[in-house]
Amino acid sequence: MKIQDAVVLITGAAMGMGRIYAQLAAREGAGTIVLWDINAGLLEQAATELKAAGARRVIQQVVDVSSMEEIKKAAASVLAEAGPPHLLINNAGIARGKYFWEHAHDLDIELIMRINALAPMHITRAFLPAMLESPDDRRIVNIASAGGLVSNPRMSVYSSSKWAVVGWSDSLRLELEKTGNGRIKTTTVCPNYISTGMFKGVGKILLTRLLTPEEVTNTVWTAMKAGKPYVIMPWTTQLGKALKGVLPVRAWDFLADRVFGIYNTMDSFVGRKEPQMPTAVSGQRTADSAIKRSDKALGRRGEHD
C-alpha cells in the first residue's frame, strides 16, 4: 500500500495521535488528507500546520462522530469532493474511568458507545460501498485498545466499546476476504496505555512501560501498509491475552490483580481536564440534542488513547 497520491481520512485528527497520522500521510505525499474532528479551533490549527509542512491538499470538516446524520452528511461531501478514502483511520475516541454504577446513562454509557463503537461502524459503512467498487488497494485502521482484550475494573463501559470494535473489525476483515475483496484490508489496533494524557495517573503494569504516541503511530503505520490484521502492543498485552485465554478465571484474576497489577491501574486515574469545546457544528441537531449540549458543557476532545 502506497500513500503517495492517496486519499486519507482520519477521525479525531485535531490533536494527539490523529494529528500524527495526518503528518505521516503528508510526509509520504498523500494527495488529499481529510481531517475530521469536533474541535473547530484545534482542527484549524492542524490543517494550517499540515499546509505549512507542504501537504498537497487538506480538507477539514467539523464532524460530531456521535451523530450518524453528521457522519453521513460529511461522508457524502468527501465522496463528492475527493472520492472514497484509500486509507480510513477510525481514531476518534473518549474514555471514562469509573465503576459501572457511577456512569451516567447519557454522558457516559450512551456517548462512549456512540463514539468508540458505533462511529467506526457508521463511518466505514458510509465509505465502504464506494471502496468496494474500486480495484485499488485500500486500508481501514480501527483503533481499539488492550481494554478490548482484557477486562479491567473502572473501565467497564470503555472496555465494552473496545470489545465491540475488536469483534466488528476482525469480522469485517474476514467478510472482505471471504467475498473476494481482500484488497481492502483492516488493521485492528490494541495498544496498552499511551502517554497522551487521556489516561493520566494510571498505575503501572508489571514489565510494561507507558507507550508513546509516536511509537504507536509509527508501528500502526507500518503494519497498515503491510496489511497486517492486528497491532497488539507492547508484548505484555499479547501475553495477558494468551494467559487469560488458557487459565481458569480465578487463576487469571489472581495474576492480573496481585502479580501484574492490571486490575489496580485505574485506582489512581486522573485523566486530563478536557477543554471547553467550541459550539461551531454543522447541521441541525437530531432528537438527542440535549445529550450533546450537555456533553459540550463538559467538554470533549477527539484524540484517542
N, C-alpha and C positions, 0 to 999 in steps of 0.2 A: 504494500500500500504506500503510494507516494502522496505527500501532502501538497506538493507544488501544483498550483492552479486549482486546487480542490476548494469546495465549499465546506466550511467548517462552522458548526453551530454549537455554542457552549451555553448551558444554563448556569445561573449563579456566577456570571462572568465578571461582575464588577469588582471582586476582591478575592483574596486568598488563592486557592488552587485554580479556580476558574480563570482568574486573570493570568496565572502562569501558563495554563493550557493555551490561552489566546496568544501569549508571547511566543510559545513554541511553534504555533501554527504560522505566525508572521515570520518567524526566523526561517522556516522551511518553505516560504514562498506561496502560502495559500492564496488562492485567487480572491476569495471572499471570506471574511470572518464575521459571523453573525453573533452578536453578544446579547443575551437575554438576562435581565435582572429586574428586580422590583425597585431597586435604589437608583433613582434617576441621576442624582449627583455623582455617585461613585461610578456609575455606568459611563457618564460623560467623561470622567477622568480617565477611565480605562481605554475608551475609544481614542481620546486625544493622545494618550501615551503610545498606543499602537501605531497611529498615523505618524507620529513623530519618529517612531522607530523604523518607518518605511513600509508598513503594511499596505498592500496594494488597494484593498477595498474593505471598509469596515461598515457594517450595518448594526446599529444599536437600537434595541427595542425594549421599552419598559413593559415587562410582562409579569403578571402575578401568576405563577405556575400553579397556585392552589385553585385557580379558576379554569375549568375546562373551556369555557367560552373564550377567555382571553388566549388560551393556548391555540385553539382552533383559528381564531382571527389572526394571530401573529404568524402561525404556520402558513396560512393561506397567502399572507403578504410575502413571506420568504420564498415560497414556491413560485409566486408570480415574478418576483424581482431577481431571484438568484438560482432557482431550481432546487431540487432535493439535495440535502447535505450528502457529501461524500463521507463526512465524519460528524457524528452526533454524539456529544458528550453530555449525558444527563448527570450534572454535577450538583445542582441546587439541593440544599437540604437544611434541616433545622434539628435541634436536639433539646430535650428537656431531661433534667436529672432529678427525678422524684420517685417516691413509691407510687404504685399504680393508683391507690385511692386518693392521692393528692393531686392527680391530674384533673384539670377542668375538661368538661365534655368538648367545648368548642375550641378554646385557645390551645389546648394540648392534644388531646386524642384526635379530634377531627382534623386539626391543622397539620399535625405531624404526618398522619396517614395521607392527607391530600398532597403534601409537598414531597415527602420522601418516597411514598409507594405509588400513588395514583398518577402523579405528574409524569414520571418517566414513561408510564404506560400510555397516557394520553398523547404525550409529545411524540413518542415513537410511532403510535398509531396514525398520527396526523401526517407523518412523512413517509412511512414505510411503503404504502402502495406506489408512490412515485419512485421510490428507491428500487422497488422490485421490477419496475418497467425498464430500468437502465441496465445495460450489460456491464457497467463499470463495477470495480471493487468498491465496497462501501464498508464502513465500520460504525458500530454502535457501542459506546462505552457507558456502562451503568455503574455509578458509584454506590456500592453497598457499604458494608462495614464488617469488621470482625464480630460486631454485635449481632450480625445476621447469621453467624455460625455458632456462637456460644452465648448462652443466656447469662444475664448479669443483673443483680439487684439494682434498683433505681434506674433501670433502663428498659422497663417492660414495654412501653409503647414505642420508644425508639427502636429497640431490638425487633419488635414485631414488624415495624415498617421495613426494616432491612432484611428480615427473613423473607418478606414478600418480594423484595427486589431480587434477592438471590434466586428464589424459585421461579419467578417470572422470566428473568433474564436468561437463565440457563435453559428453560423450556423453550424460549424463543430461539435460542441457538439451535436446539435440536429440530425445531419445526423448519427453520430455514434450511438446514442440512437435508432433512428428510424430503423436502419438496424441491430439491434441486436448485436452491438459492444460496448455496454455500459461499458464493462470492461476497455475500453480506455477512460479516462475522461480528459476533458480540463478544465483548470482554467484560466480565463481572469483576468488580474491584472490591476487595475486602481487606482494608488496612486496619491495623490497630490504632491506638490513639496517636494523633498528629498534633504537632505544636502550632496550630493555627490560632489558638485562643478559644475555640469553641468548647474545648474540654479542659479549660484552665483549672488547675487544682486537683486533677485526677491523681490517684495514687499509683505507685509503681507495681509492675508485674515482674516476678522473678525472671531473670535472664532477658528481659525485654526493655529496650530503650524507647524513648519517645521518638517517633518518626518525624522527619522534617518535610514540609510541603514540597520542597524541591526534589528530594529523593523519591517521594511517592509519584509526583507528576512525571518525572523522567522515566521511572520504571513502567508506569502505566503507558506512557507514550510509546516506548519501545515495544511493549507487549501488544499494544493496539495495532501497530503497523505490521507486526508478525502474525496477527490474527489469533493470539492466544486466548483460550476461553476464560481463564481466571488469572487474576493477580491477587495473591493472598500473602500479606507481609505484616511483620517480619516472620522468620521461620518458626518462631514460637507459636504464632497463630495457627500455622499448619499443624504443629504438634498438639495444641489444645484441641483442634477439630478432630484429629485422629484419636486421641485419648478419650474424648467424650463419646466417640462412636463405638469404642470397644469395651470400655469399662462399665461396670454396673453404676447405676445412677449415684448411689451414695458414695462409692469409691471416687468417682469423678468429683462430686461435690466436695469431698474432703481435700483432694488435691487442689482444686480451684480456689477453695476458701483458705485452707491452712498452709498450703505449700506455695502455690503460685501467687496467691493474693488477689486473684481476679475479682472475687466477689466483694472485695473491700475497696476497689479502685474509685468508686463513686462516693465514698463516705466523706471525702474532703472536696468534692466537686464544687467549684465556684462558677465556672463559665465566664463569659465576657459580657459585660453590660452592653446591651445592644443599642445602637444609636437610634434616635428618633427618625423614622422613615419619612421621606417626602411624600406628599399627597398626590403627586402627578402620576396618574394611572390612566391608561387609555380605556375607553369603552364604558358602557353602562354596567353597573353592578347587578349581579343576579340576586335571587331572593335571600341569599345568605350574607348580604352586605353587612349586617350587624356584626357577624363574626369577624369580618375583615376589618371593619372600622375599629373594633376593639383590639385586633391584632396590631394595627398600625399604632394605636395608642401605646402599646407596649414596646413597639419597635421590632423589626425583623430584618435579618440580613440574608444574603443569598449564598454566602460561602458554605462550602461543605466541610465536614470534619476531615 
